[in-house]
Amino acid sequence: MSNGKIANDAVLFRRITPSFVHWDGLQSAGIPQVPRQGFQDYPEQIARQRFNLPGACMSVAVQYILIDEGYDPEKLIIGYPGYGVAAINAGVMRTLESPTGANWTQGVMWNPTDDEPWHAVVFCQNGGKKTTGMQGAIAGTATWTILPNPPNESATAA
Amino acid sequence: MGAPVTATGEYSHYLNEVDEPSSGFELDITPTISAQYVWLASGTGNLVPPKGAWPSWLADTIDDLLDWLNQREGWDSYSANRISPRAVSIAFQFLRGISHYGIPRPFITGDTDGGISSSWESDRYSVQVDFHANSIDVFYWDKYIDEQWEDRQRRCLVS
């Protein structure tokens, strides 16, 4: 990372609640799809108040910073039993487009906090909140790093 | 319009009455969609009359909606808003209305703004209808030809 900019090859982790997972729609090998609902932005007022950011965005954790700090993805679900962790790529976010080629590009910005120096945000370059289509496009590029589990079960590594 | 729907669990009452659930929330069921007049167009363009009986999944879906109503702020671990009772009311009215047409059970989740998301997935199609206090968002995707559209209806009165 140079000048605070997250590299295009950076892996970004997103914590996903099991309540977003459609457990009745499992893919082969019993692995659920990464749900598009897991890539929604914060309510705008939260983004402004909590992160002093100008608009809607979603939180992610930058893998190489997390590792540099001595942690692995399991760190992200401490206190969140059953949650999963999905991985996306910064460069893919920056070149995201719709099926018709419309610009769906996302910005990726490092936004460290005292408790989470690996914290970054992903936001629509065109402003506004991520549409359902954008969320689906992001989910389509995502892979599980830690599988969520149905309620009453603990999470398992992907 | 067929047998009344009875929700399972602690909310075993008819949701067409304003009631005081044990959580302390009051469900404001203000009908914004009259199911009597909601007819769907078939793929041939003809109107499809309702089938009449409530589907078996409707009671489970009501339970899903009520479970979401009870979620606390931050239920997604990222500061999601509490689910709006009005969004739940609108979702219920809509889903009850279309349930007469052989629609399969929707997958119900919350959205971070406090709305209710209902979705249907098949190998080919993905349809999502998001209910908010003052609007409904619709998303459609034909995966085979990668055709998508989505729209927001700000005034969701249908009669």
Interface residues (C-beta under 8 A of the other chain):
Chain A: R15 T17 S19 F20 H22 D24 G25 P35 Q37 Q40 D41 Y42 P43 I46 R50 M58 S59 Y80 Y83 S98 P99 T131 T132 G133 G136
Chain B: W75 D76 S77 Y78 S79 A80 N81 F107 T109 G110 D111 T112 D113 G114 S117 S119 E121 S126 Q128 D130 D137 F139 W141 D146 E147 Q148 E150
